[in-house]
Amino acid sequence: MEKMIFVMLFITSVSWVIGKHVFVPQRKNWTDAQSYCREHYTDLSPINSERDTDRLRKASAGQRFEGWIGLNREPKNVTGWKWSGGGYVTYQNWAPGEPNNNQNMEYTVITMKGTWYDSKPYGANFFFCFNLIVVKEKKTWEDALEHCREDDTELTSLISETDLLLAQREIWKAQTTDHVWIGLRYLADSWLWVNGDPLEYEAWPQQGDQDQRCPNWGHTCGALTKEGLWRSRDCREKLHFICV
C-alpha cells in the first residue's frame, strides 16, 4: 500500500519533456493549467502539425494521452479559434462532430487519438505546456546549435504566428541581445529549419527582400529580432539563442 501511494505521488509530481512540449500529469482546470504553464514554462501547447501531435504523444511517456491544449475561443468571438499564446489556428484536427459548442464553452482537449474536442474550462484534466528555453550565453550559430543538442534540444523552429509570438514574448522577458539565434539556415539556395520542420510560415521584414532571396556571403544563419522579424546574420556573430 505504501509503495502504491509513493508511485501515485511520484506520477503526479513530475512532468515529461519531449522537444518543445511538456506533459503535466496534474489535474487542473483550463485557466489554472494556463497559469501553471506560464509560470513554469512558456504557455499551454499550440499544435501546428501532425508532427506536433506525435511530440505530445511522446511527451506523455506512456501515460494517458489526453489533456488541455492552448486552443480556445471566447463565446462571443465570431472570428475564430486562437491559441493561448496568440495567433489564430491554422492546423486543425477536430474529432467528428467537433467543435460542438459544448454549453457555450470553447476550450480544447486533445484525445488519445490526437483529435480535439471542446469542453467546459472548469473540468479537471492533465495538460500540455509549450517550453521555450532562452539561453543568455553569446555564441556563434554553430556553437548555439551544439549547445542545444548537448541538452537534447534543438535551436527553435518558428512554424506559425503563435510560435513567433511566444518566442518574441520570451526574449523581451529575458532581456536578450537584439537578435537571437533560431534554427533557420540557408543551404543549397534556400532557407530551412535544421530540425526538419517544414518552412511554410515566414516572417521576413518584406517578402522577397535580400535577407530572404540572396543573403550576403556568410550571412546564412537566421535570427529573430525583438520586433518579431527574421534576419539573416553572419554565422560567426555571437548572440543569445532559443532552444526547444
Secondary structure as UniProt FT lines:
FT   HELIX           2..11
FT   TURN            12..13
FT   STRAND          16..18
FT   TURN            19..20
FT   STRAND          21..28
FT   HELIX           30..40
FT   STRAND          43..44
FT   HELIX           50..59
FT   TURN            60..62
FT   STRAND          67..72
FT   TURN            75..76
FT   STRAND          82..83
FT   TURN            84..85
FT   TURN            96..97
FT   HELIX           102..104
FT   STRAND          107..110
FT   TURN            112..113
FT   STRAND          116..119
FT   TURN            121..122
FT   STRAND          125..130
FT   STRAND          133..139
FT   HELIX           141..150
FT   TURN            151..152
FT   HELIX           161..174
FT   STRAND          179..187
FT   TURN            188..189
FT   STRAND          190..193
FT   TURN            194..195
FT   TURN            207..208
FT   HELIX           210..213
FT   TURN            217..218
FT   STRAND          221..225
FT   TURN            226..227
FT   STRAND          230..233
FT   TURN            235..236
FT   STRAND          239..243
//
